[in-house]
């Protein structure tokens, strides 16, 4: 263990510098310093206590009377041993509310994930709020090259933006799917890139046995950890989705159980679109979300009591004329707020998303994302997935939208800062000094504070029309375009011990020679 810690302590001869430090503003943008925001606002609670109890009772009835399909034999055996009802030849599992509440109570209400750079540790739960980059779209776009299928170069670009922006706290799933990498080895190259281009908390897809085992080993190597040290504390995380309605599939359950056995956190996120995969009423959709989410958390607590878990809300509605998903809607806001009430009822951290249905980084994208993010703030969400870069209902990652979203995230972080109310902040003497005939621009109180008094944007243009027009009348997406180009041009990877890099490279090459993960191809 001492040798592993020694390797972790040495600095790489490669990389370093601006994008890796935690001090804040680099030359490309004026950004806030690294910090995990704390949301001290009272959460918005649309439901009464009796209504929360009604949804809880409905979810328990679903679990007791209808059951959840667990398409994984090992999971069914574990649940049966714990006292759940299963039937030969059936994938259906039913569980009593007493068992559900007993097992869910074992999940900690808060936990901390520590990546290879301890300075990037992220607390999950309580009042903390962490933001995660866009994850999993098959396509990406920018103003220069247009919309295209994801590739490794674009994947690496978006990882660099993830690392650069201090308002992005965790390196989520692939910010775009690199389709040019064969599925058998994609996870090896992608995690190598993630662990060398970022030093933030890494995500791994729970997609079956081989991939998750490979990724856990890579995260262990990158942290310079012994197997015992890796399992002693959260170092990474995954998110699994139910196949709504009422199913959990084999590969995600397998991967989640493997992570849980080694003490690594799992977020369980049912994908409950009202009117399509869930009842058309918000109360019905949230009831189904609760039932599906708690069922998997019960399983994980049976696998390893006390393993960190969170529940994820992805409850929105569809366009009933076309069936297309809609996000940032009034229904999405309310569903997220209600999900917050339910998560607090069960004592679980909550994940939600910055989602929009817009097809380009336009006004629709901005307002739908603003409403989605406000829903997360109002609900007391702890982890916001897809916080920067999401377009097309999750089918596209936009470089410009990534930058635009980071401006919004910074403003939310600034909004969440406590308001000091000292005697000097109340400013009676400044009011006396200026009086009824003066102004506050020149008074000492303002002069002492004007440089740091207000949030300063890096993307918004606050100049008047004439000045804006003289500079070329450049709109927001084009300003964002210039910013991401400057960030990528100046990017320097965070430090990594050379011996650790070599060990990672050797592991990737060995696993490639062994064939990587089996596929259906």
Buried (B, 14 or more C-beta within 10 A) or exposed (E): EEEBEEBBEBEBEEBBEBBBBEEEBBEBBEBBEBBBBBBEEEBBBBBEEEBBEBBBEBBBEBBBEEBBBBBBEBBBEBBEEBEBEBEEEEBBBBBBBEBBBBBBEBBBBBBBBBBBBEEBBBBBBBBBBBBBBBBBBBBBBBBEEEBBEBBBEBBBBBBBBBBBBBBBBBBBBBBBBBBBBEBBBBBBBBBBBBBBBBBBBBBBBBBBEBBBBBBBBBBBBBBBBBEEBBBEBBBBBBBBBBBBBBBBBBBBBBBBBBBBEBBBBBBBBBBBBBBBBBBBEBBBBBBBBBBBBBBBBBBBBBBBEEBBBBBBBBBBBBEEEEEEBBBBBEBBBBBBBBBBBBBBBBEBBBBBBBBBBBBBBBEBBBEBBBBBBBBBBBBBBBBBBBBBBBBBBBBBBBBBBBBBBBBBBBBBBBEBEEEEEEEEEEBEEBEEEBEEEEEBEEBEBBEEBEEEEEEBBBBBBEEEEEEBEEEEEEEBBEBBBBBBBBBBEBBBBBBBBBBBBEBBEEBBEEBBEEEBBEEEE
